[in-house]
């Protein structure tokens, strides 16, 4: 695990993001999946140990946000990286097109109401960032959000970036560790993965013709991601751009970021007071009697 460091993927605050400079196929220093299998197992064990302490201490929470183009591997990354974690300490939420009820609230409401409690990990498969990504590419969706007159102006995206930064800063000040992942898949690999879904009956259900339609807006999406990531990557809630053309490397990189994030705070099992120690001693006496 020491052969890669999370700093490699971090976007610095106020950095001018150009996704073309980030190679989706970069797996250095590894070249094959076999090289990382053992490392991923080690990472999963370390994550389990850290989350056990996180849950017991009940002081911090961890929010992991996953955003990407379709077929970048969000589902499989979440499944493989978080495999084996205690369900009581882990919550996964997937956000699709907003419902009528959700559209009657502010754009962050549906995510804010399921933020992780202290001691738990919350995983968002898509998030409130859809409102500055999909909605920016398709601004006609704003008409469904019932905004008051005069709120839909050319400044709306910068205003939403500001709102997101403020909310994330508030959450961090209250003990939520936030890490945001953009899984950077190339257009060519996305195409290959779409074809696999079409050819594999077990994956047909994952495919929608809308996935192909959205490919027509690839350049617009890249622009939207660059603006959103650059405007909202902060010290307390950074973005990580993760190479996603090779899923085995994607999973290891994400695990590395999550482990380093948890290790960066003071995690420890809660100390036992005198009364608790007496209780344990009495329990031991009874069991041995």
C-alpha positions in Angstrom: 0.0 0.0 0.0 2.9 2.4 0.6 3.7 2.3 -3.1 1.0 4.8 -3.8 -0.1 7.9 -1.8 -3.4 9.7 -1.8 -1.7 13.1 -2.6 -1.2 11.8 -6.1 -5.0 12.0 -6.7 -5.9 15.1 -4.7 -7.1 18.3 -6.4 -5.7 21.3 -4.5 -8.0 24.2 -3.5 -8.4 26.7 -6.3 -6.6 24.4 -8.7 -7.5 25.0 -12.4 -8.7 21.5 -13.3 -8.1 20.1 -16.7 -9.2 16.5 -16.9 -7.2 15.9 -20.1 -4.1 16.1 -18.0 -5.2 13.2 -15.9 -4.6 9.8 -17.5 -7.5 7.4 -17.0 -5.3 4.4 -17.7 -2.5 5.4 -15.2 -1.8 2.4 -12.9 1.8 3.2 -12.0 3.7 1.6 -10.3 1.6 -1.5 -11.1 1.1 -3.1 -14.5 -1.2 -6.1 -13.7 -4.1 -6.9 -11.5 -2.2 -9.8 -9.9 0.2 -7.3 -8.4 -2.5 -5.6 -6.3 -4.8 -8.5 -5.2 -2.9 -9.0 -2.0 -2.7 -5.2 -1.4 -6.4 -4.8 -1.8 -7.1 -7.6 0.7 -4.8 -5.9 3.2 -6.6 -2.6 2.6 -10.0 -4.2 3.2 -8.7 -5.6 6.5 -7.2 -2.2 7.5 -10.5 -0.5 6.6 -12.5 -3.0 8.8 -10.2 -2.3 11.7 -10.5 1.5 11.3 -14.2 1.5 11.0 -14.6 -0.7 14.1 -12.8 2.1 16.1 -14.8 4.8 14.2 -18.0 3.1 15.4 -16.9 2.5 18.9 -15.5 6.0 19.4 -18.7 7.6 18.1 -17.1 11.0 17.5 -16.4 11.2 13.8 -18.4 10.3 10.7 -17.1 9.7 7.1 -18.9 10.8 3.9 -17.6 9.3 0.6 -19.1 10.8 -2.5 -18.7 9.1 -5.9 -19.3 10.9 -9.2 -18.5 9.7 -12.7 -19.7 9.2 -16.2 -21.8 6.1 -16.8 -19.8 2.8 -16.7 -16.9 4.3 -14.8 -17.2 1.6 -12.2 -18.8 3.4 -9.2 -21.0 0.4 -8.2 -18.1 -2.1 -8.4 -15.7 0.2 -6.6 -18.1 0.6 -3.7 -18.8 -3.1 -3.6 -15.1 -4.2 -3.6 -13.5 -1.5 -1.5 -16.2 -1.7 1.3 -16.5 -5.5 1.2 -16.5 -7.0 4.6 -17.3 -3.8 6.5 -19.8 -4.1 9.4 -23.3 -3.1 8.0 -24.2 -1.3 11.2 -21.4 1.2 10.5 -21.9 1.6 6.7 -24.7 3.1 4.8 -24.9 3.3 1.0 -27.3 5.7 -0.8 -27.9 5.9 -4.6 -29.4 9.1 -6.0 -31.2 8.9 -9.3 -33.5 11.5 -11.0 -35.2 13.4 -8.2 -38.8 12.6 -7.3 -41.6 15.1 -7.2 -41.2 15.4 -3.5 -37.5 16.0 -3.8 -38.1 18.6 -6.5 -40.3 20.5 -4.0 -37.2 21.0 -1.7 -33.9 22.7 -2.1 -31.4 20.9 -4.3 -29.4 19.4 -1.3 -32.3 18.3 0.8 -32.5 14.7 -0.3 -28.8 14.2 0.5 -28.6 16.2 3.7 -31.4 14.1 5.3 -29.3 10.9 5.0 -25.9 12.2 6.2 -24.0 9.6 8.2 -24.4 9.7 12.0 -21.3 9.8 14.2 -19.4 6.6 14.1 -20.6 5.6 10.6 -19.6 5.8 7.0 -22.0 7.3 4.5 -21.5 6.4 0.8 -23.2 8.5 -1.8 -23.4 6.9 -5.3 -24.0 10.2 -7.0 -25.1 13.2 -4.9 -26.0 16.8 -4.7 -23.2 17.4 -7.3 -25.7 16.1 -9.9 -27.2 19.6 -9.6 -24.1 21.2 -11.0 -23.3 18.4 -13.5 -26.3 16.9 -15.2 -28.4 20.0 -14.6 -25.7 22.2 -16.0 -25.5 20.1 -19.1 -29.3 20.0 -19.3 -30.4 23.4 -17.9 -33.9 22.8 -18.9 -34.1 20.5 -15.8 -34.1 23.7 -13.7 -37.6 24.4 -14.9 -38.8 21.4 -12.9 -37.2 22.7 -9.6 -39.9 25.3 -8.9 -37.4 28.0 -8.3 -38.8 31.5 -7.5 -38.7 34.0 -10.3 -35.4 35.7 -10.7 -33.4 32.8 -9.2 -32.4 31.3 -12.5 -29.6 33.6 -13.6 -26.1 33.1 -15.2 -24.7 33.1 -11.6 -26.7 30.1 -10.5 -23.8 27.6 -10.9 -21.3 29.8 -8.9 -24.0 30.3 -6.3 -24.5 26.5 -6.0 -20.7 26.0 -5.7 -20.7 28.5 -2.9 -23.6 26.7 -1.2 -21.9 23.4 -1.5 -18.7 24.7 0.0 -20.5 26.3 2.9 -22.5 23.1 3.7 -19.4 20.9 3.4 -17.4 23.3 5.7 -20.3 23.1 8.2 -20.3 19.3 8.2 -16.5 19.1 8.6 -16.6 21.5 11.6 -19.1 19.1 13.2 -16.9 16.0 12.7 -17.7 14.7 9.3 -14.7 13.7 7.2 -15.5 14.3 3.5 -13.8 12.7 0.6 -15.1 13.1 -3.0 -14.1 10.8 -5.9 -14.4 11.5 -9.6 -13.8 8.2 -11.4 -12.0 9.3 -14.5 -12.9 6.9 -17.3 -12.0 7.4 -20.9 -14.6 7.7 -23.6 -13.1 4.6 -25.4 -13.3 2.4 -22.3 -16.8 3.6 -21.6 -17.8 2.5 -25.1 -16.2 -1.0 -24.5 -18.0 -1.4 -21.2 -21.3 -0.4 -22.8 -20.8 -3.0 -25.5 -20.2 -5.6 -22.8 -23.4 -4.7 -21.2 -25.2 -5.2 -24.4 -23.6 -8.5 -25.1 -24.0 -10.0 -21.6 -27.6 -11.0 -20.6 -26.6 -10.6 -17.0 -25.8 -6.9 -17.6 -28.5 -6.0 -20.0 -30.6 -4.5 -17.2 -27.9 -1.9 -16.5 -28.1 -0.4 -19.9 -30.4 2.4 -21.1 -30.4 4.1 -24.5 -30.1 7.3 -22.5 -26.5 6.2 -21.6 -25.6 6.5 -25.3 -27.5 9.8 -25.7 -25.4 11.3 -22.9 -22.2 10.3 -24.7 -23.1 13.0 -27.2 -22.6 15.6 -24.5 -19.2 14.2 -23.4 -17.3 17.6 -23.9 -20.0 19.4 -22.0 -19.8 17.0 -19.1 -16.0 17.3 -19.0 -16.4 21.1 -18.8 -19.0 20.7 -16.0 -16.9 18.3 -14.0 -13.8 20.6 -14.4 -15.7 23.6 -13.1 -17.4 21.8 -10.3 -14.3 20.0 -9.0 -12.1 23.1 -9.3 -14.7 25.2 -7.5 -15.4 22.8 -4.6 -12.2 21.0 -3.8 -11.1 22.4 -0.4 -8.7 21.4 2.4 -11.6 20.0 4.4 -13.5 18.4 1.6 -11.1 17.6 -1.3 -11.8 15.9 -4.6 -9.7 13.0 -5.8 -9.5 12.2 -9.5 -9.1 8.5 -9.7 -7.9 6.7 -12.9 -10.9 4.4 -13.8 -9.9 2.6 -17.0 -8.6 -0.3 -14.9 -11.0 -1.2 -12.1 -8.4 -3.1 -10.1 -6.3 0.0 -9.7 -9.4 2.2 -9.1 -10.3 0.1 -6.1 -6.9 0.1 -4.6 -6.5 3.9 -5.1 -9.9 4.6 -3.4 -9.0 2.3 -0.5 -5.7 4.1 0.0 -7.5 7.5 0.1 -10.1 6.3 2.6 -7.5 4.7 4.9 -5.3 7.7 4.9 -8.3 9.9 5.6 -9.3 7.9 8.7 -5.8 7.7 9.9 -5.5 11.5 9.7 -7.9 11.9 12.7 -7.5 10.8 16.3 -9.3 7.4 16.2 -9.2 5.3 19.4 -11.4 3.0 21.4 -13.2 5.0 24.2 -11.3 4.8 27.5 -12.9 2.8 30.3 -13.9 4.7 33.5 -13.6 3.2 36.9 -17.2 2.1 37.0 -16.8 0.2 33.7 -13.6 -1.5 34.8 -15.4 -2.7 38.0 -18.2 -4.0 35.8 -15.9 -5.9 33.6 -14.0 -7.3 36.6 -17.3 -8.5 38.2 -18.3 -10.1 34.9 -15.0 -11.9 34.7 -15.4 -13.1 38.3 -18.8 -14.5 37.7 -17.8 -16.3 34.5 -14.9 -17.9 36.2 -16.8 -18.9 39.3 
